[in-house]
Amino acid sequence: MNVASNPPIYDQLLREHGDVITEAREAAHQTTRQAEHVLDWSGLHRRFPTEPARRD
């Protein structure tokens, strides 16, 4: 058996159900990108600097 080839059951499952693993991976990447965009806290750092303002 060639190590690089997929087992026959895997090929059959791909034909019947599609490449669910790849679809799930792509959905996870898309969800991560959306979450990073929605949860972008970088603007908060500009509004509230980490160092307190000087009071001379």
C-alpha positions as protocol buffer text, in pm:
chain_id: "A"
residue {
  index: 1
  type: MET
  ca { x: 0 y: 0 z: 0 }
}
residue {
  index: 2
  type: ASN
  ca { x: 129 y: 343 z: -94 }
}
residue {
  index: 3
  type: VAL
  ca { x: 165 y: 560 z: 218 }
}
residue {
  index: 4
  type: ALA
  ca { x: 78 y: 878 z: 27 }
}
residue {
  index: 5
  type: SER
  ca { x: -258 y: 748 z: -96 }
}
residue {
  index: 6
  type: ASN
  ca { x: -581 y: 778 z: 97 }
}
residue {
  index: 7
  type: PRO
  ca { x: -746 y: 464 z: 230 }
}
residue {
  index: 8
  type: PRO
  ca { x: -1041 y: 354 z: 14 }
}
residue {
  index: 9
  type: ILE
  ca { x: -1293 y: 435 z: 286 }
}
residue {
  index: 10
  type: TYR
  ca { x: -1170 y: 795 z: 295 }
}
residue {
  index: 11
  type: ASP
  ca { x: -1212 y: 834 z: -81 }
}
residue {
  index: 12
  type: GLN
  ca { x: -1563 y: 690 z: -57 }
}
residue {
  index: 13
  type: LEU
  ca { x: -1655 y: 929 z: 225 }
}
residue {
  index: 14
  type: LEU
  ca { x: -1523 y: 1222 z: 22 }
}
residue {
  index: 15
  type: ARG
  ca { x: -1746 y: 1124 z: -270 }
}
residue {
  index: 16
  type: GLU
  ca { x: -2051 y: 1079 z: -48 }
}
residue {
  index: 17
  type: HIS
  ca { x: -2014 y: 1375 z: 191 }
}
residue {
  index: 18
  type: GLY
  ca { x: -1759 y: 1611 z: 40 }
}
residue {
  index: 19
  type: ASP
  ca { x: -1438 y: 1719 z: 206 }
}
residue {
  index: 20
  type: VAL
  ca { x: -1588 y: 1801 z: 545 }
}
residue {
  index: 21
  type: ILE
  ca { x: -1248 y: 1845 z: 709 }
}
residue {
  index: 22
  type: THR
  ca { x: -1141 y: 2113 z: 461 }
}
residue {
  index: 23
  type: GLU
  ca { x: -1479 y: 2287 z: 484 }
}
residue {
  index: 24
  type: ALA
  ca { x: -1458 y: 2291 z: 865 }
}
residue {
  index: 25
  type: ARG
  ca { x: -1102 y: 2425 z: 852 }
}
residue {
  index: 26
  type: GLU
  ca { x: -1206 y: 2704 z: 613 }
}
residue {
  index: 27
  type: ALA
  ca { x: -1507 y: 2791 z: 831 }
}
residue {
  index: 28
  type: ALA
  ca { x: -1280 y: 2807 z: 1137 }
}
residue {
  index: 29
  type: HIS
  ca { x: -1039 y: 3042 z: 958 }
}
residue {
  index: 30
  type: GLN
  ca { x: -1326 y: 3266 z: 846 }
}
residue {
  index: 31
  type: THR
  ca { x: -1469 y: 3273 z: 1199 }
}
residue {
  index: 32
  type: THR
  ca { x: -1127 y: 3364 z: 1338 }
}
residue {
  index: 33
  type: ARG
  ca { x: -1089 y: 3651 z: 1089 }
}
residue {
  index: 34
  type: GLN
  ca { x: -1438 y: 3781 z: 1173 }
}
residue {
  index: 35
  type: ALA
  ca { x: -1372 y: 3758 z: 1547 }
}
residue {
  index: 36
  type: GLU
  ca { x: -1043 y: 3944 z: 1512 }
}
residue {
  index: 37
  type: HIS
  ca { x: -1223 y: 4220 z: 1323 }
}
residue {
  index: 38
  type: VAL
  ca { x: -1515 y: 4243 z: 1565 }
}
residue {
  index: 39
  type: LEU
  ca { x: -1297 y: 4219 z: 1875 }
}
residue {
  index: 40
  type: ASP
  ca { x: -1040 y: 4475 z: 1760 }
}
residue {
  index: 41
  type: TRP
  ca { x: -938 y: 4654 z: 2077 }
}
residue {
  index: 42
  type: SER
  ca { x: -655 y: 4855 z: 1918 }
}
residue {
  index: 43
  type: GLY
  ca { x: -862 y: 5176 z: 1914 }
}
residue {
  index: 44
  type: LEU
  ca { x: -900 y: 5151 z: 2289 }
}
residue {
  index: 45
  type: HIS
  ca { x: -526 y: 5192 z: 2337 }
}
residue {
  index: 46
  type: ARG
  ca { x: -530 y: 5521 z: 2147 }
}
residue {
  index: 47
  type: ARG
  ca { x: -819 y: 5657 z: 2353 }
}
residue {
  index: 48
  type: PHE
  ca { x: -680 y: 5545 z: 2688 }
}
residue {
  index: 49
  type: PRO
  ca { x: -300 y: 5548 z: 2695 }
}
residue {
  index: 50
  type: THR
  ca { x: -138 y: 5296 z: 2928 }
}
residue {
  index: 51
  type: GLU
  ca { x: 69 y: 5566 z: 3099 }
}
residue {
  index: 52
  type: PRO
  ca { x: -121 y: 5818 z: 3310 }
}
residue {
  index: 53
  type: ALA
  ca { x: -117 y: 6179 z: 3194 }
}
residue {
  index: 54
  type: ARG
  ca { x: 142 y: 6401 z: 3359 }
}
residue {
  index: 55
  type: ARG
  ca { x: 11 y: 6659 z: 3601 }
}
residue {
  index: 56
  type: ASP
  ca { x: 274 y: 6930 z: 3627 }
}
